Amino acid sequence: MLTPVTLRAFTRGGSEAGRRCQMARASTSTERGWLAEVRAEEKVLRDAQERKAARTVAGHSTDATECAQLLEMLGLYPGQDREV
């Protein structure tokens, strides 16, 4: 991420515009890699939470119809390749 302090350090001497572009490119690729890691970790945590929710609903439902309706209310649909 470009900060005023970082930008000032890189713009002293030389081509200011060239250094800004170089810094922006480096920052963007770093952020993309970091963001991909965060999203992957978030997906793992979300999947685990959804599995726990499905187990809890299944354990407290009186029959399969009620379980399916409650799961649908939570946005968890049968056939979502989840291990329950």
NORVENZI-V359112 format. One record per residue. N is the residue number from 1. SS is DSSP state (H for helix, E for strand, C for the rest). PHI is phi in whole degrees, 0 to 359 (* if undefined). BURIAL is 1 if it has 9 or more other ideal C-beta (glycine too) atoms within 8 Angstrom, else 0. Layout:
n: {N | N}
ss: {SS | SS}
phi: {PHI | PHI}
burial: {BURIAL | BURIAL}
//
This chain:
n: {1 | 2 | 3 | 4 | 5 | 6 | 7 | 8 | 9 | 10 | 11 | 12 | 13 | 14 | 15 | 16 | 17 | 18 | 19 | 20 | 21 | 22 | 23 | 24 | 25 | 26 | 27 | 28 | 29 | 30 | 31 | 32 | 33 | 34 | 35 | 36 | 37 | 38 | 39 | 40 | 41 | 42 | 43 | 44 | 45 | 46 | 47 | 48 | 49 | 50 | 51 | 52 | 53 | 54 | 55 | 56 | 57 | 58 | 59 | 60 | 61 | 62 | 63 | 64 | 65 | 66 | 67 | 68 | 69 | 70 | 71 | 72 | 73 | 74 | 75 | 76 | 77 | 78 | 79 | 80 | 81 | 82 | 83 | 84}
ss: {C | C | C | H | H | H | H | H | H | H | H | C | C | C | C | H | H | H | H | H | H | H | H | H | H | H | H | H | H | H | H | H | H | H | H | H | H | H | H | H | H | H | H | H | H | H | H | H | H | H | H | H | H | H | H | H | H | H | H | H | C | C | C | H | H | H | H | H | H | H | H | H | H | C | C | C | C | C | C | C | C | C | C | C}
phi: {* | 280 | 243 | 302 | 294 | 297 | 296 | 297 | 295 | 272 | 261 | 284 | 75 | 74 | 280 | 297 | 296 | 297 | 291 | 296 | 297 | 297 | 294 | 296 | 296 | 297 | 296 | 297 | 293 | 294 | 296 | 297 | 296 | 296 | 295 | 297 | 296 | 297 | 295 | 296 | 295 | 298 | 296 | 299 | 294 | 295 | 299 | 297 | 295 | 292 | 297 | 297 | 297 | 296 | 296 | 297 | 298 | 297 | 289 | 255 | 279 | 276 | 206 | 294 | 295 | 297 | 300 | 298 | 294 | 293 | 297 | 295 | 298 | 275 | 83 | 252 | 252 | 300 | 89 | 272 | 37 | 242 | 273 | 252}
burial: {0 | 0 | 0 | 0 | 0 | 1 | 1 | 0 | 0 | 1 | 1 | 0 | 0 | 0 | 0 | 0 | 0 | 0 | 1 | 1 | 0 | 1 | 1 | 1 | 0 | 0 | 1 | 0 | 0 | 0 | 1 | 0 | 0 | 0 | 0 | 0 | 0 | 0 | 0 | 0 | 0 | 0 | 0 | 0 | 0 | 0 | 1 | 0 | 0 | 1 | 1 | 0 | 1 | 1 | 1 | 0 | 1 | 1 | 0 | 0 | 1 | 0 | 0 | 0 | 0 | 1 | 1 | 1 | 0 | 1 | 1 | 1 | 0 | 0 | 0 | 1 | 0 | 0 | 0 | 0 | 0 | 1 | 0 | 0}
//
